[in-house]
Amino acid sequence: MEQHALEASLQALWPVPRWQHTRLLLAISGGADSVALVRAMVRLAPNPELLDVAHFNHCWRGEESDQDAEFVRQLAQSLNLRCYVARADSHRDLQGPETSAAMAKRSEEQARNMRYAFLTDVAYRVGARYVLTAHTASDRIETLLHNLFRGSGLAGLATPSLHRNLDRELVLTRPLLSSTREEVEDYLSCMKQDYRQDSSNADEGYRRNFIRQSLLPLLREQYGPSVDAKLLSFGEIAEQTQNTLGQFASEYLTAAEAMARTAERYGRLPKLTREFFAFPTATQLQTPWPVVHQALKFAWLERRWPLQAMNRLQWEQVQAYHSATTADGLIGNLPSDLRIERRSEWILIGKQDAGWH
């Protein structure tokens, strides 16, 4: 088979010379996108022995989920790739190609965390530098609309990047971001390669399925097929804006931390620890709230506090502490056993039992 458009898009987005000598772990669900990913990577890789496959069975669909896992095992075997499998309802030590995890089925967010924890563990065990997932341009559009309806803010509308840090020494990579679902299906058809169909994808009670099967076809009918490109362009603009905001937020954090260290040295703040942090009020360091807000999110992530627990009302509470001109002595509570306090020209946030108050 001559090189397909999907392979050309993959190479253009992530050229082979950048990864040809690096071990890669491919996250494969058995669906069309991930099967296309593994087939393309095997065709493009100068040394396929550097490719490994991992599959996490959430056990949500009973026998159907088990069949997905078996399909991935057989596919990996046919391609001479090592396959690592985990189940969400059992536990064994992660030893050898057949692995499992002691995890219970919970929410979609928890399931995603479980899956990435498994992928991270396997990646370190096999010595992989990158974990590859099969997110496509179609996924980008659906995610943008899904997050828009959730009210997740600018970050949720931004186009996902090719790479993001998954762990300190591990990178998550999405090499199919330029490919559409139609290109994926045509690629597999040309290769006469079958794949698994998730029966739950037909249930429009799930918002993402409704977006895919009802909303997007309606938008294309009303505004033409170019609506996909327009949504992707909007996502890229949101990404650029978010990146710029992130740069300003990093600069703000640097300045705020320097001021906090000075205040600590002169006894105006308690000893700074990992259990709490302090940032100046708006009157002390004039910075637009969106920049401060993004900087605080960075601080949350750095301390591994659950960012998802903070809703709009709670961020408005933090903003009120930050912008108030005379509010010394304000004390309040935030989710995840966090405490917020206004002291003179400083706002302190940390664990209730951290001993700083």
Secondary structure, DSSP 4 states (H G I P E B T S, - for coil): -PPPHHHHHHHHHS-GGGTTTS-EEEE--SSHHHHHHHHHHHHH-S-GGGEEEEEEE--TTTHHHHHHHHHHHHHHHHTT-EEEEEETT------SSB---------HHHHHHHHHHHHHHHHHHHT-SEEE----HHHHHHHHHHHHHHT--HHHHSPPPSEEEEETTEEEE-TTTT--HHHHHHHHHHTT------GGGG-TTSHHHHIIIIIHHHHHHHH-TTHHHHHHHHHHHHHHHHHHHHHHHHHHHHHHHHHHHHHHHTTSSPPP-TTEEEEE-TTTS---HHHHHHHHHHHHHHTT--GGG--HHHHHHHHHHHH-SS-TT-EEEETTTEEEEEETTEEEEEETTSS--
